[in-house]
Amino acid sequence: MSFASSMKKRWPLLTAIALCLLTFAAMPARSAAQLSASQMETKGAARRAKARNILLVHGAWSDGSSFEKVIPLLQDEGFHVVSVQIPLTSFSDDVATTRRALALEDGPVLLVGHSYGGAVITEVGNDPKVVGLVYLAALAPEVGESTSSLLNSVSATPLFSELSQDAHGFLKVSEKGYLADFVEGIPEKEQRILAATQEPTNAASLGGTVTVASWKEKPSWYIVTETDRAVATELQRFMSKRISASTISVRSCHVVMFSHPEVVASVVTLAALGFHW
């Protein structure tokens, strides 16, 4: 049986790995050619991984359930997965919540951040337990930068014309904006559930400046979303290059965990195994 046939029969994620490594146009050409079949064989990956523990950090206007499609795929391979519920009340609160979750892990940890969650893992990632950082359409600030300053460094995306702020500093996306500019392209039922359950986010979270750029010391991986109407694709490409991340590019809206869960799980698995391209 050929390797390709074996992949399709043994584990759907392997097919996703092959697709994301061999066909996504924006990925560096040399990386696909240099990854051997044995490197893409990830069945039972947790047993061989540098990090068996995966800590997921969601972004603004969402919660830990953002990863509901990815979590079972990683658990099926034996990874211990925790999706942190950050409060989105301030950057310091969100960082403290993530540090508490990290402290409970009993071994090496791979941090995964979506969107604003990328700023959080950038700050937390200097912990000795952390062996790598995975950014999903995420912010990767330099010291002194914040989510807001990075977003303001490029032209505003459509999402930000749909924000309103209450008297306590919490920002909320209109239902119209959430459907059109945050979760567009995924099934309508999922869109409406996500819009109904969005978590308002305080401006103090987005404006919190990073004091540690852990990507300077820890290896990183990045998934760029090509049709993103929330975090500009050009900004994502700039950040992924600046942090020297192993990068793939996916034609997806901002919530790549819903549109391409198998690709996300595949990249997280490769990161846990320590593979780079």
Buried (B, 14 or more C-beta within 10 A) or exposed (E): EEBEEBBEEEBBBBBBBBBBBEEBEBBEEEBBEEBEEEBBBBEEBBEBBBBBBBBBBBBBBBBBBBBEBBBEBBBEBEBBBBBBBBBBBBBEBBBBBBBEBBEEBEEBBBBBBBBBBBBBBBBBBBBEBBBBBBBBBBBBBBEEBBBBBBBEEBEEBEBBEBBEEEEEBBBBBBBEBBBBBBBBBBEEEBBBEBBEEBBBBBBBBBBBBBEBBBBBEBBBBBBBBBEBBBBBBEBBBBBBEEBEBBBBBBBBBBBBBBBBBBBBBBBBBBBBBBBBB
